[in-house]
Amino acid sequence: MAEKTLLASRKFIKPSFSYLIEKKRDGGEFNEEEIRFIVDSILDKEMPEFQMAALAMAIYFQNMSAQETATFAEEMMLSGEVIDLSKITMPKIAKYSTGGVGDKTSLVLTPLAAACGVVMPAMNGVDENFVISTLDKLSSIPKFKADMDLKEFVKQLKTVNCAIVQQHPEIAPVDGILYELRQNTATIQSLPLITGSILSKKLAEGAEGLVVDVKWGNGSFVKDLEQAKQLARSITRVGRSMKRRCVALVTDMNQPLGDTVGTALEVREAIELLKGEGPEDLQELVLKLGMEIVRLAGVAGSTLSAKQTVQKHLKDGSALEKFKEMIQVQGGDTSFIDDPEKFPTAKYIRKLPAPKRGYVHTINAGMIARGVQILATTKKGKMDPAVGVSEIKKVGTQVKQGEPLMMIHYNDETRLESALEYLRSAYRLAPKRPNPPELIVERVA
């Protein structure tokens, strides 16, 4: 007992940054004080960028233990504002996706959870450079406001139960600094850095629990299935260390989700899903993630009860009404939700013909996303809401020569050839039918 008191009373002697880099480089484990010192030094801009880069690379190669990562996430969370939602009596659950092509589940799950009696805070940051963000999609709704201060954010959560807004700079600011550094140092895929990033932001937003969709494949930044499984386990394990409830699903991203990729096209598809309709793969993913959310929140106990709860709020229109309410409170024109035909349409629509007869064997979702990005990015760097692709033929589909693999919606003819190089290269046809990939690979809780 005396020894513990003595150790606790010792003053922390600040180590040099080079010592910390060497310690991690050689496989050492940081203690709580060292991690706190690292986070504070990054926040106060005392650690030079070249040493931050060296430290990130050392962590990339040597990893961090679950306890290290939990402390790291906690300190990053505390580096900025932590939203207090304790006055809201309903359960607060966040949903996070690692990002995927054609993934519009956040547009559906946020209002769906709110309709089920779950408060869902949703701040969205920068996705991978080839992924169209949720906020890009919502920007296709006229006057929609994504920039919101923290007081407005909390007020909306109290009244509407949900909000989808831009990532606030006061939420986990150290993570923002490190994310930019990781992009420039090829350390984006570090499991402890990804885990710390996700948990620090989502818990700072006021969430009591977290449902994570870890995507793997050519349309995700996680290309390897085993790495995706490791990330799912890392997030749930570290979440438990932080005394938070957490569930992760590992899902396939080796072809686009749904039938469309774009901004307005994807919002229209999300509206279909909120009516209980839409493509089968998206319906399945919305159902499974929605079930995890309501079970984690305690709104539903059994698997059957969770399924019935989700299906009920999709079929009775309450999820769609909650979406409209959220859009209206954030300044958007809800007439576009009532009548999706009001969304802008492209000047030109042409098919991408199949070069031969056969079955769709593989699709590179990332190439499709890059093709759409070329067509849709305006001179001002924004996304043209009318542009994208639709009626995407999926893996296992039989096609005849000349039959459309997708329909291309575009306004600028000068960009078409460059985009077509990606879109054509995205498809591989074969004479035999392949086995379609399993959408949900693993559940980690």
Summary of the structure (lengths in Angstrom):
residues: 445
radius of gyration: 22.7
end to end distance: 36.9
largest distance: 81.7
contacts: 1556
relative contact order: 0.13
helix: 47%
strand: 16%
